[in-house]
């Protein structure tokens, strides 16, 4: 278990319980079950209390937890007959973006998402989920294919943002993000998006300009990272806690502002503590959102999405 900074008190309790059990395994006849169970109950209570009132910055930390289920985990668990499609047919295949044809509850769909990787090797290969222009152009190609064959599109968002490297800029990063966002808006098929971790800047918007947007309870979605915001506004990246609060990037804030449609509850302690439970909850949310859009004709789907985004901000201003 990897513990976040604010989880250190919990780490001590769970560590003591594990030490007791280790001692019992080494000493025959030693019974520590009652003491260990008492520590387990104390840890469970501490965990619940801790996650009841997370600050915006703490939610950022949870959203970035390396053990949270990633796009690949969701695809393997929720979709069948997944057939990956690679490349943008222009430059290369970007491994930070994965996608392909699949079935969701036996319904043919197109699934696209950011993949961060789960160890050092895969994280480097996936560029930590930061897509290059070819990644967004691959997504556009897959969305075009889905539109042509009338397949709903499901996107799983988990990125710190689009990759800001020199090569990416030379190959038209901003244009690729804009084209991907434009493609989302023009699709005549249902587009469902779920922020499963980080939703960073235009890198996330390029996948999440959807008919229905859901966020996991402890995920975040913002125009810039708290560290980047703090560096610009206060010239001090250490003010990321203040920036996180000011950005109103939590799922709860964004639902109040009318920017997202649904919050998917996570297991106590975050998706990283019970990945299967979190993935199942996302699956139920996707099913409900698809059902909400089923039967709508092409023009109605495009109009629904357009009106959704044109009305954004009105609810927040009224509040």
Secondary structure, 3 states (H helix, E strand, C coil): CCCCHHHHHHHHHHHHHHHHHHHHHHCCCCCCHHHHHHHHHHHHHHHHHHHHCCCHHHHHHHHCCCCCCCHHHHHHHHCEEEEECCCCCCCCCCCCEEEEEEEECCEEEEEEEECCCCCHHHHHHCHHHCCCHHHHHHHHHHHHHHHHHCCEEEEEEEECCCCCCHHHHHCCHHHHHHHHHHHHHHCCCCEEEEEEEEEEHHHHHHHHCCCEEEEECCCEEECCCHHHHHHHHCCCHHHHHHHHHHHCCEHHHHHHCCCCCEEECCCCCCCCCCHHHHHHHHHHHHHHHHHHHCCCCHHHHHHHHHHHHHCCCHHHHHC
